[in-house]
Amino acid sequence: MSVIAMEVVEKKNHPNADALKIYQFQAPGFDTIQVIANLENEYEPGDVVAVAQIGAHLKDGLKIKKTRLRGVESYGMAMGTVDHEPGTDLTTEHCLPPEPVKVDAETFPVKVAKWTSIELFHNIRRSLDKEKELDGEAFTYPKVTYKSKIKLDGTNGGIHLLPDGTVIPQSRSRLLTVRDDNIQFAAWVEANNAYFSALARSLGQHTILFGEWCGKGIQKRTAISKIDRKIYAVFAVQYGDHNELDAMLDVEPARIRALLPSHPDIYVLPWLGDDLVIDYGDQAQMQTIATQLNTFVEDVEHKDPWVSEHFGVEGLGEGIVLYPFLKEMTEGPVHRGDCTGLMFKAKGEKHRVVKQKKSVQIDPEVAQSIEQFVDMFVTQARLEQGLQEACEGEADPRKTGNFLKWFGQDVKKESVAELEASNLEWKDVSKAVMNRAKKWYLTQA
């Protein structure tokens, strides 16, 4: 807020100037500020006055700065009495609209904030088993309530919103500009800079939107790729510096909708289906839940319900993401790690980047040979994902290195459980994995 209705709580003479008065102003939720004014408009304790704060840019072009008048500091400008409650925001009445802030790549004030790498169900179970091995009897397997959201087949996009109105888009792995873009995401953010810049100023802290940039021209096979335009589907909002332990995450659709002003190309992904409870200490119950989820994922793959409802387009769905729903989430955001640590995804057969029998399994697949491991992880879905993520969908021979770097890192990261179960190490399979991926890429170029 740049101009605020504030109450006069103290008035006194200036010690060095008879024509000046020193006022103390207060309003609920704001610090007391001292303002020096002349006798043209004289105020009394109890008056409510429009007070322009330091940094305000008034409609006549004046920018309010801290000043020193005859040896005494002044931290704003009194603009006359008003008929408003103290604390009322009067910025729109008195100030010019904010100008969108543009940022060049060389002057990025933030670092990329990667969205979490979402695991498969058996990896969540494995990580809890490892904790049990370390902690022994002190460890208790959690019983977790989950809610689901649709998983859209697009590309991950984040938007940094800074308190001064700066707006910075990012892909999953790098900050973006219109000159270094990812499937026109930065160009779209730039075209809507006024929307995002105003939102950034209203939030008052470093906030990051996480969503899926998807629709026409992004990916190919699913229903969302058949709609008539590109859209941004938000699934989470993060508050605070992502490099700090106290970063907070909100995945509750109702709160996210309330946060975002209406925009024809911005959607908020809702909860999908019924809640379910997983007892990680009960293998039989986990198997029952896995069976239920596999049926759910098959239905979603057959027809994406969200795309059908909102765009009238029927076709394949990619799958679902399951979010642990903690009781604290009913009240507001939670610490990021408390939410992301137990998230998992389940993809339909046509989108699995790991060749396994079912979308949701409590145990990893076991490869009987290196060749079988390669078949398991060098899937069509992963190859196409790598082409999109590393090369923006274009198989250019000059980008072969980019593709192979992404592909190798992705397989290595996601195959830990399968390597362990198969008594293999990454050094045993890496060459065969990269050769298969390179052969495919060069046939696309």
HUMO-V165118 format. One record per backbone hydrogen bond with DSSP energy under -0.5 kcal/mol. CO is the residue of the C=O (numbers start at 0). NH is the residue of the N-H. E is the energy in kcal/mol with one decimal. If there is no record, write none. Layout:
co = {CO,CO}
nh = {NH,NH}
e = {E,E}
//
This chain:
co = {1,2,2,3,3,4,5,6,7,9,11,13,16,16,18,19,20,20,21,22,23,23,24,25,26,32,33,34,36,37,43,46,46,47,48,48,49,49,50,51,52,55,55,56,57,61,61,63,66,67,68,71,73,74,76,79,81,84,87,87,89,90,93,100,103,104,111,115,118,119,119,120,121,122,123,124,125,126,127,128,129,130,131,134,135,141,141,143,144,145,146,147,148,149,150,150,151,154,156,157,158,159,159,160,161,164,165,167,168,169,173,176,179,181,183,184,185,186,187,189,191,192,193,194,195,196,197,198,199,205,206,207,208,209,209,210,210,211,211,212,213,214,216,220,221,222,223,224,228,230,230,231,231,232,233,235,236,237,238,240,243,246,247,248,249,250,251,252,253,254,255,258,262,264,264,266,271,275,276,277,277,278,280,281,282,283,284,285,286,287,288,289,290,291,292,293,294,295,296,297,298,300,302,303,304,305,306,306,306,307,314,315,317,318,319,320,320,321,322,323,325,326,327,327,333,334,334,335,335,336,338,338,339,342,343,345,347,347,348,353,358,364,368,369,370,371,372,373,375,376,378,379,380,381,382,383,384,385,385,386,386,387,390,392,393,395,396,398,399,400,401,402,403,404,405,406,407,408,409,410,414,415,416,417,418,419,424,424,425,425,428,429,430,431,432,433,434,435,436,437,438,439,440,440}
nh = {52,89,90,5,50,86,48,25,45,23,21,16,13,19,38,13,22,36,11,34,8,9,32,6,29,24,74,22,20,40,46,7,48,81,5,50,51,78,3,76,55,57,63,95,60,57,63,54,73,69,71,68,66,53,51,49,83,87,4,89,93,94,58,166,106,107,113,117,344,122,123,124,125,126,127,128,129,130,131,132,133,134,135,137,138,143,279,277,324,275,322,271,320,151,317,318,153,212,210,169,208,161,167,206,164,100,161,159,175,157,170,179,176,184,187,188,189,190,191,192,195,196,197,198,199,200,201,202,203,239,160,237,158,234,235,156,212,213,232,154,230,217,218,315,224,225,226,216,215,213,232,233,266,211,268,209,249,207,247,243,246,335,238,333,236,252,255,256,257,258,259,260,265,231,266,233,147,145,278,143,279,281,282,285,286,287,288,289,290,291,292,293,294,295,296,297,298,299,300,301,302,316,304,307,308,309,310,311,312,311,303,222,347,150,345,148,322,343,146,325,328,329,330,331,248,337,338,338,339,340,323,341,342,118,321,319,350,351,351,355,360,366,372,373,374,375,376,377,354,378,382,383,384,385,386,387,388,389,390,390,392,391,393,394,395,398,399,402,403,404,405,406,407,408,409,410,411,412,413,414,418,419,420,421,423,422,427,428,428,429,432,433,434,435,436,437,438,439,440,441,442,443,443,444}
e = {-3.5,-3.0,-0.5,-0.5,-2.7,-3.6,-3.2,-2.3,-2.5,-2.2,-3.0,-0.6,-0.5,-1.3,-0.7,-1.7,-0.5,-2.1,-2.0,-2.3,-2.9,-1.1,-2.0,-3.2,-2.1,-2.7,-3.1,-2.9,-2.9,-0.6,-2.5,-2.7,-0.5,-2.4,-2.9,-0.6,-0.5,-3.1,-2.2,-1.8,-2.2,-0.6,-2.7,-2.5,-2.2,-2.8,-0.5,-2.9,-2.8,-0.7,-1.2,-2.6,-2.3,-0.7,-2.9,-2.7,-0.8,-1.9,-2.3,-0.6,-1.4,-2.8,-2.1,-0.7,-1.7,-1.1,-0.7,-0.8,-2.5,-0.9,-1.4,-2.0,-2.2,-2.3,-1.9,-2.2,-2.2,-1.8,-2.2,-2.1,-1.9,-2.9,-2.5,-1.4,-1.8,-0.6,-2.2,-2.9,-3.4,-1.8,-3.3,-2.8,-2.6,-0.7,-0.7,-0.8,-1.2,-2.8,-2.1,-2.4,-2.3,-0.5,-2.0,-2.5,-2.5,-0.7,-2.6,-3.3,-2.6,-2.2,-3.0,-0.7,-1.3,-1.4,-2.0,-2.4,-2.8,-2.2,-1.2,-1.6,-2.0,-3.3,-2.0,-1.9,-2.6,-2.2,-1.9,-1.5,-1.4,-2.5,-3.2,-2.9,-2.0,-2.4,-1.6,-2.6,-0.5,-0.8,-2.4,-2.0,-3.3,-2.1,-0.5,-0.5,-0.8,-2.0,-1.1,-0.6,-1.4,-2.3,-0.5,-0.7,-2.7,-2.4,-2.4,-2.7,-2.9,-2.8,-2.4,-2.0,-1.3,-2.1,-3.0,-2.4,-2.2,-0.6,-2.0,-2.7,-1.9,-1.4,-1.7,-0.5,-1.4,-2.9,-0.5,-3.2,-0.6,-3.4,-0.5,-2.7,-0.8,-2.0,-0.5,-2.3,-2.2,-1.9,-2.4,-2.6,-2.0,-2.0,-2.8,-2.3,-1.6,-2.1,-3.0,-2.0,-1.9,-2.2,-2.8,-2.0,-2.0,-0.8,-0.7,-2.0,-2.1,-2.3,-2.4,-0.6,-0.9,-1.2,-2.2,-2.9,-2.7,-2.6,-2.4,-2.2,-0.5,-1.7,-2.3,-0.8,-1.7,-1.3,-1.4,-1.2,-3.5,-1.1,-1.0,-1.1,-2.7,-1.7,-0.6,-0.8,-1.0,-0.7,-3.2,-2.5,-1.9,-0.7,-0.7,-1.0,-0.5,-0.5,-1.9,-2.5,-2.4,-1.8,-1.8,-3.0,-3.3,-1.6,-2.5,-2.5,-2.0,-2.6,-2.1,-1.9,-3.0,-2.7,-0.6,-1.2,-2.3,-1.2,-1.9,-0.6,-1.7,-2.6,-1.4,-2.4,-2.6,-2.3,-2.2,-2.7,-2.7,-2.1,-2.4,-2.5,-2.4,-2.1,-1.9,-1.3,-2.9,-2.2,-2.5,-1.7,-2.7,-1.1,-1.3,-0.9,-0.8,-2.4,-2.4,-2.6,-2.4,-2.0,-2.2,-2.7,-2.3,-1.8,-2.5,-2.4,-1.2,-0.9,-1.0,-1.1}
//
